[in-house]
Structures are given as C-alpha cells and as structure tokens.
Amino acid sequence: MSNNIESHLIENRVFKPSKEFSKKARIQSMAEYKKLWEESIKKPDKFWAREAAELKWNKKWSKVLEWKEPFAKWFVGGKLNVSENCLDRHLDGPHKNKAAIIFEGEPGERRVITYQQLHRDVCRFANVLKRNKIKKGDRVIIYMPMIPEAAVAMLACARLGIVHSVVFGGFSAESIKDRVHDSGAVAVITADGGYRRGAIVPLKANVDAALKDGGHPVKRVIVFRRAGNEVHIEEGRDVWWHRELEYVDANCPAVELDSEHPLFILYTSGSTGKPKGILHTTGGYLLGAYTTCKYVFDLRDEDVYWCTADVGWVTGHSYVVYGPLAMGGTSLMYEGAPNWPDNGRFWKIF
C-alpha cells in the first residue's frame, strides 16, 4: 500500500482545443489574447471605451474611469439603462422572436420565452411596481424560486432604477429579516412556494415569519403563484402578482440612469459573520458581465448558455440574467436540484 497522497490542488496539464474550435473563437491565439490583455492593463481607458461602445447609451460618458482609492467610478457622466440593454435593443431585428430564456421546472414543465415576450412581461411587471408606489432609488427584496419571473422582477426593477437585493430561495426567514432591515427595503417580491427535491419550499411563509415582529420598512409583498400551496395574504400589505397584472399595460419606457446609479445589493452568505451588502452600480457592472460573456464564454448568437447557479448568487445575476441577455443570447434556467430524482437529472434536460 502506497503512503503517497495524490494532490489535485495543482493542475499543470494543458488541454488544447482543436483547430476547428479555435477558428470559430473570438480570440484565436495566445498572441491575440496577450495583446488584448496588455491593452486592458496598459491602456484601460481605450480598452473599456471600445467595449462600452457596444452597449446602448442614452448619453455618452465624459470619463471612462475616475479612480480615487478605494473608490472607482466607471463611465462618469454616462446615462443608460440595464433593462433596455438586455431587452429593448434586441427588438428591432431577428432577435425579437429569438428565445431569451428557456425554462424547465423541477416537475418537468418547459417554457420558451422570446425577447419580445420577455420585454412585455418586464414592462407589465414594472408597471405593477409603479402601481404599488415603488420608485427609483427604493430597495426591494426578491425571494423567488429559480423561475423566469425572478429574472422578470430583476429586470423590471432595473428598468425603473429600483435597487434589487435577491435572496437565495434556500435561505431562512432570519436571512430575509436581516437583509430587509439592513437595506431598508420597502417591498418584497416572492412566490407562494418553489419546488426542490420533490417538496415545496414555503417561500411566502418564510417572508411572513421574517416580517411578523414589525419594525421594518416593508409596505408591500407581491406574491407570484408558482406551487399552489396555501399561503396567508395579509390585507393591506400582500398582493397577488397575477391579479396586479390585470390593472396594467405593457407600455413602460426604461428610465435613463446615471452610469453610477445603484443596480443591486447582494449580501454575503453570513457563514463567517454578519452578512455584508455589496453594492454594484449600473454601467461598470453591466459591461463587466457583457464582456466576460463575450470573451471568456465566447457566447455566440446560436448558443444556448446554461449557468447552473441560482440567481440568488452574483454568478446567477451575471450569467443567468444580465450577461447573456445583454449579448442577445439564450439563457437556460432550471428550477430544481441537479441530483433529484437521480444523479442524471442535469444531463436529461436536453
């Protein structure tokens, strides 16, 4: 018996792509990669200005980067809207009828949502937010299953300049309570429940528990009907998503926002202490998500991209919602656990 321990913490093997694969890539050689990398380090203003020009700006910036340690401001003076970049700008051409989101729920149902349909859903829900007196600069907690309506809620907030804070659907009532108080959230967007490992996660009940002691700023709870489980609706505070849609139309222009306007607050998990809220602003964050999808994932028009992270994590924000949609890509969303009812669930989705 050998006493040697084989370590996999260091990996020195190199797996080179085929020549045919490389020919299709945006960056086809190490020399090309090095040239881009060096430009981004030595001439960041030039590099990022060129990349930013691919987004839709309502007003061009006056300065690419204002760096006063530890604070950075990107595209100073520029005006844009994340929701408009992810939706509206794709509606004039063939992307209008392209799949924006392909969804599979844990029970097995499937939905394909085109860019035109997603734009309509986002505009209608943004009008629901306005109807409920939630406005630019307000903070909103989103506590949803991994369903397209989570993306709709995020994009609707971004459309109006409302700052969203997504809480992972697996977190407890105490986690919601902490984030409500810390962010000063005036509303919670949730669902009756979500599916996980064959059971229904009682999302609305967790929200009720988080808000039961009062002393919080929440004035409205908007509830999406997903699982059909019985929930309590508190008069004067809680409203059903589907009923609110009856009162609004799909006409909702995107609000022009400063590049440094807050887009979202995302909290650390709290496993090593009190959760800390991280603020991401509009222009710099969107371009970061867009550029990594473009160069790192080499996302192409014909691709279906699946980021298996929950939208409750920053990876999900960037690579389920904002990055792929800003590129006009197709994003796959799956609701349940990867190994339920068996270890092969992920591989059976297609």
C-alpha positions as CSV (number, residue, x, y, z in Angstrom):
1,M,0.0,0.0,0.0
2,S,1.5,3.4,-1.0
3,N,1.8,6.1,1.5
4,N,1.9,8.8,-1.2
5,I,-1.1,11.2,-1.3
6,E,-2.0,12.4,-4.7
7,S,-2.9,16.1,-4.7
8,H,-5.4,17.6,-7.1
9,L,-5.0,21.2,-5.8
10,I,-2.4,22.0,-8.5
11,E,-3.2,21.2,-12.2
12,N,-0.4,21.6,-14.7
13,R,-2.0,19.7,-17.6
14,V,-2.9,21.8,-20.7
15,F,-5.9,20.7,-22.9
16,K,-5.6,22.4,-26.2
17,P,-8.8,22.9,-28.3
18,S,-9.0,21.6,-31.8
19,K,-8.0,23.8,-34.7
20,E,-11.6,23.9,-35.9
21,F,-12.8,25.0,-32.5
22,S,-10.2,27.7,-32.3
23,K,-11.1,29.1,-35.7
24,K,-14.6,29.9,-34.5
25,A,-13.4,31.6,-31.3
26,R,-13.3,35.4,-31.0
27,I,-9.8,35.1,-29.6
28,Q,-8.0,32.5,-31.7
29,S,-4.4,32.5,-30.3
30,M,-2.4,33.2,-27.2
31,A,-0.8,36.1,-29.1
32,E,-4.2,37.7,-29.7
33,Y,-5.2,37.1,-26.1
34,K,-1.9,38.7,-24.8
35,K,-2.4,41.7,-27.0
36,L,-5.9,42.3,-25.6
37,W,-4.8,41.7,-22.0
38,E,-1.9,44.1,-22.3
39,E,-4.1,46.8,-23.7
40,S,-6.6,46.3,-20.9
41,I,-3.7,46.8,-18.4
42,K,-1.7,49.5,-20.0
43,K,-4.5,51.4,-21.8
44,P,-7.6,50.6,-19.8
45,D,-9.5,53.7,-20.9
46,K,-9.0,52.8,-24.6
47,F,-9.9,49.1,-24.0
48,W,-13.0,49.7,-21.9
49,A,-14.2,52.6,-24.0
50,R,-14.2,50.4,-27.1
51,E,-16.0,47.6,-25.3
52,A,-18.6,50.0,-23.8
53,A,-19.4,51.3,-27.3
54,E,-21.2,48.0,-27.9
55,L,-23.8,48.9,-25.3
56,K,-26.7,51.3,-25.8
57,W,-26.0,54.6,-24.1
58,N,-28.6,57.4,-23.8
59,K,-25.7,59.8,-23.1
60,K,-22.0,59.1,-23.7
61,W,-19.6,59.3,-20.7
62,S,-17.2,62.2,-20.2
63,K,-14.6,60.0,-18.5
64,V,-14.0,56.2,-18.6
65,L,-12.6,55.8,-15.1
66,E,-12.3,58.0,-12.1
67,W,-10.1,56.1,-9.6
68,K,-9.7,57.5,-6.1
69,E,-8.6,54.6,-4.0
70,P,-10.6,52.7,-2.8
71,F,-13.4,54.1,-4.9
72,A,-13.8,53.7,-8.7
73,K,-16.4,55.4,-10.8
74,W,-16.9,54.0,-14.3
75,F,-18.1,55.9,-17.4
76,V,-18.6,59.2,-15.4
77,G,-21.5,61.2,-16.8
78,G,-22.8,58.4,-19.0
79,K,-26.5,57.5,-19.0
80,L,-28.0,54.1,-19.8
81,N,-30.5,51.5,-18.6
82,V,-29.6,47.8,-18.0
83,S,-33.1,46.6,-18.8
84,E,-33.1,48.5,-22.1
85,N,-29.7,47.0,-22.9
86,C,-30.9,43.5,-22.1
87,L,-34.3,43.8,-23.9
88,D,-35.3,46.8,-26.0
89,R,-32.2,47.0,-28.1
90,H,-32.8,43.4,-29.4
91,L,-36.3,44.1,-30.6
92,D,-35.6,45.8,-33.9
93,G,-34.1,42.8,-35.7
94,P,-34.3,39.0,-35.8
95,H,-33.7,38.7,-32.0
96,K,-37.2,39.8,-31.4
97,N,-38.5,36.3,-31.9
98,K,-35.4,34.6,-30.5
99,A,-35.6,32.6,-27.3
100,A,-34.3,34.8,-24.4
101,I,-35.0,32.2,-21.7
102,I,-35.6,28.5,-21.9
103,F,-37.0,27.2,-18.6
104,E,-37.5,23.8,-17.1
105,G,-39.2,23.4,-13.8
106,E,-38.4,20.6,-11.4
107,P,-41.9,19.0,-12.1
108,G,-40.8,18.8,-15.8
109,E,-42.8,21.6,-17.4
110,R,-41.0,23.7,-20.1
111,R,-41.4,27.2,-21.3
112,V,-39.6,29.2,-24.1
113,I,-39.8,33.0,-23.7
114,T,-38.7,35.2,-26.6
115,Y,-37.2,38.6,-26.3
116,Q,-40.4,40.2,-27.3
117,Q,-42.4,38.2,-24.7
118,L,-39.8,38.9,-22.0
119,H,-39.9,42.6,-22.8
120,R,-43.7,42.6,-22.5
121,D,-43.5,40.7,-19.2
122,V,-40.9,43.0,-17.7
123,C,-42.8,46.2,-18.8
124,R,-46.0,44.9,-17.3
125,F,-44.4,44.0,-14.0
126,A,-42.5,47.3,-13.9
127,N,-45.9,49.0,-14.1
128,V,-47.1,46.8,-11.3
129,L,-44.2,48.1,-9.2
130,K,-45.2,51.7,-10.2
131,R,-48.8,50.9,-9.3
132,N,-47.7,49.9,-5.8
133,K,-45.7,53.1,-5.4
134,I,-42.3,51.6,-5.6
135,K,-40.0,54.1,-7.2
136,K,-36.5,54.9,-8.4
137,G,-33.9,54.5,-5.6
138,D,-36.2,52.3,-3.4
139,R,-34.8,48.9,-2.4
140,V,-36.7,45.7,-3.0
141,I,-36.0,42.2,-1.7
142,I,-36.5,39.4,-4.3
143,Y,-37.0,36.0,-2.7
144,M,-38.1,33.7,-5.6
145,P,-37.7,30.2,-6.9
146,M,-35.4,29.7,-9.9
147,I,-38.1,30.6,-12.4
148,P,-38.3,33.2,-15.3
149,E,-40.3,35.5,-13.0
150,A,-37.2,36.0,-10.9
151,A,-35.5,37.5,-14.0
152,V,-38.6,39.5,-14.8
153,A,-38.6,41.0,-11.3
154,M,-34.9,41.9,-11.5
155,L,-35.2,43.5,-15.0
156,A,-38.4,45.3,-14.0
157,C,-36.5,46.9,-11.0
158,A,-33.6,47.8,-13.3
159,R,-36.0,49.4,-15.8
160,L,-37.2,51.8,-13.1
161,G,-34.0,52.4,-11.2
162,I,-35.2,50.4,-8.2
163,V,-32.4,48.7,-6.4
164,H,-33.0,44.9,-6.0
165,S,-31.5,42.6,-3.5
166,V,-32.0,38.9,-4.4
167,V,-32.1,36.5,-1.5
168,F,-31.3,32.8,-2.4
169,G,-34.5,30.8,-2.0
170,G,-32.8,28.3,0.3
171,F,-32.1,31.0,2.9
172,S,-34.2,31.2,6.1
173,A,-36.7,33.8,7.4
174,E,-33.9,35.2,9.6
175,S,-31.8,35.9,6.5
176,I,-34.7,37.8,4.9
177,K,-35.2,39.8,8.1
178,D,-31.5,40.8,8.3
179,R,-31.5,42.0,4.6
180,V,-34.8,43.8,4.9
181,H,-33.5,45.8,7.9
182,D,-30.0,46.4,6.6
183,S,-31.1,47.6,3.1
184,G,-34.2,49.4,4.1
185,A,-36.3,47.5,1.6
186,V,-39.8,48.9,1.1
187,A,-41.1,45.7,-0.6
188,V,-40.6,42.0,-1.0
189,I,-41.2,40.1,-4.2
190,T,-41.8,36.4,-3.6
191,A,-43.8,33.3,-4.5
192,D,-46.1,31.0,-2.7
193,G,-43.5,28.3,-2.9
194,G,-40.9,26.7,-5.1
195,Y,-40.0,23.1,-6.0
196,R,-36.9,21.5,-4.5
197,R,-36.1,17.8,-4.3
198,G,-39.8,16.8,-4.8
199,A,-41.0,19.1,-2.0
200,I,-42.4,22.6,-1.9
201,V,-40.2,25.3,-0.2
202,P,-42.6,27.6,1.7
203,L,-41.2,30.9,0.4
204,K,-44.2,33.1,1.4
205,A,-44.4,31.6,4.9
206,N,-40.7,32.4,5.3
207,V,-41.4,36.0,4.3
208,D,-44.3,36.2,6.8
209,A,-42.0,34.9,9.6
210,A,-39.4,37.5,8.7
211,L,-41.9,40.3,8.9
212,K,-44.0,39.1,11.8
213,D,-42.4,41.3,14.5
214,G,-42.9,44.6,12.7
215,G,-40.4,47.4,13.0
216,H,-39.4,47.0,9.3
217,P,-39.9,49.4,6.3
218,V,-41.8,46.9,4.1
219,K,-45.1,48.2,2.9
220,R,-45.8,45.7,0.1
221,V,-45.3,42.0,-0.6
222,I,-46.0,40.9,-4.1
223,V,-46.7,37.1,-4.4
224,F,-46.3,35.0,-7.6
225,R,-48.4,31.8,-7.7
226,R,-46.0,29.0,-8.5
227,A,-46.6,25.9,-6.4
228,G,-50.3,26.4,-5.5
229,N,-49.6,25.8,-1.8
230,E,-51.8,27.5,0.7
231,V,-50.5,30.9,1.9
232,H,-51.6,33.7,4.2
233,I,-52.4,37.0,2.5
234,E,-52.2,40.0,4.8
235,E,-54.7,42.7,3.8
236,G,-53.2,46.0,3.0
237,R,-49.7,44.5,2.6
238,D,-49.8,41.5,0.4
239,V,-51.0,41.4,-3.3
240,W,-51.0,38.6,-5.9
241,W,-48.7,39.1,-8.9
242,H,-51.3,37.8,-11.4
243,R,-54.1,40.0,-10.1
244,E,-51.9,43.1,-10.2
245,L,-51.2,42.4,-13.9
246,E,-54.9,42.9,-14.6
247,Y,-54.6,46.6,-13.9
248,V,-51.6,47.5,-16.1
249,D,-50.5,47.5,-19.7
250,A,-47.1,46.8,-21.3
251,N,-46.1,50.3,-22.0
252,C,-43.2,51.2,-19.8
253,P,-40.2,53.2,-21.2
254,A,-36.9,52.5,-19.5
255,V,-35.7,55.2,-17.1
256,E,-32.5,56.9,-18.1
257,L,-30.0,56.3,-15.3
258,D,-26.5,57.5,-14.4
259,S,-23.8,55.0,-15.0
260,E,-23.1,55.0,-11.3
261,H,-26.8,54.6,-10.2
262,P,-27.1,51.6,-7.9
263,L,-28.3,48.4,-9.7
264,F,-28.3,45.9,-6.9
265,I,-27.2,45.0,-3.4
266,L,-26.1,41.4,-2.9
267,Y,-25.2,40.1,0.6
268,T,-22.6,37.7,1.6
269,S,-23.9,34.4,3.0
270,G,-23.1,35.3,6.6
271,S,-21.3,32.0,7.2
272,T,-18.3,33.9,8.7
273,G,-20.2,36.7,10.4
274,K,-22.9,39.2,9.8
275,P,-23.9,39.3,6.1
276,K,-22.3,42.3,4.3
277,G,-24.1,44.1,1.5
278,I,-22.1,44.6,-1.7
279,L,-23.3,47.4,-4.0
280,H,-23.0,47.1,-7.8
281,T,-23.7,50.1,-10.0
282,T,-25.1,50.2,-13.5
283,G,-22.6,50.9,-16.2
284,G,-19.5,49.2,-15.0
285,Y,-21.3,46.1,-13.8
286,L,-23.2,45.6,-17.0
287,L,-20.2,46.0,-19.1
288,G,-18.2,43.5,-16.9
289,A,-21.0,40.9,-17.3
290,Y,-21.3,41.6,-21.1
291,T,-17.5,41.4,-21.7
292,T,-16.9,38.2,-19.8
293,C,-19.8,36.5,-21.7
294,K,-18.2,37.8,-24.9
295,Y,-14.6,36.9,-24.4
296,V,-14.5,34.3,-21.6
297,F,-17.5,32.2,-22.5
298,D,-17.3,33.2,-26.2
299,L,-21.1,33.3,-26.2
300,R,-22.5,33.2,-29.8
301,D,-25.8,34.0,-31.3
302,E,-26.6,30.4,-32.0
303,D,-25.6,29.2,-28.5
304,V,-27.8,28.2,-25.6
305,Y,-26.0,29.1,-22.4
306,W,-26.6,27.4,-19.1
307,C,-25.2,28.9,-15.9
308,T,-26.3,26.4,-13.2
309,A,-26.0,29.0,-10.4
310,D,-29.1,30.3,-8.7
311,V,-30.0,33.9,-9.4
312,G,-29.5,34.5,-5.6
313,W,-25.7,34.4,-6.2
314,V,-23.7,37.0,-8.1
315,T,-22.9,34.3,-10.7
316,G,-26.6,33.9,-11.4
317,H,-27.1,37.7,-11.6
318,S,-24.3,38.0,-14.2
319,Y,-24.6,34.8,-16.2
320,V,-28.2,33.7,-15.9
321,V,-29.7,37.2,-16.5
322,Y,-27.6,40.3,-17.3
323,G,-24.7,39.0,-19.3
324,P,-26.4,36.6,-21.7
325,L,-29.4,38.9,-22.2
326,A,-27.2,41.9,-22.8
327,M,-25.5,39.9,-25.6
328,G,-28.8,38.8,-27.1
329,G,-28.1,35.2,-26.1
330,T,-30.4,32.4,-24.9
331,S,-30.2,31.6,-21.2
332,L,-31.4,28.3,-19.8
333,M,-32.9,28.3,-16.3
334,Y,-33.6,25.1,-14.3
335,E,-35.6,25.2,-11.1
336,G,-34.6,22.2,-9.1
337,A,-31.6,20.3,-7.6
338,P,-29.1,18.8,-10.0
339,N,-29.3,15.3,-8.5
340,W,-33.0,14.9,-7.9
341,P,-34.8,12.5,-8.5
342,D,-31.5,10.9,-9.7
343,N,-27.9,12.0,-10.4
344,G,-28.5,12.2,-14.1
345,R,-31.2,15.0,-13.9
346,F,-28.9,17.7,-15.3
347,W,-28.0,15.5,-18.3
348,K,-31.6,14.8,-19.2
349,I,-32.7,18.4,-19.6
350,F,-31.9,18.5,-23.3
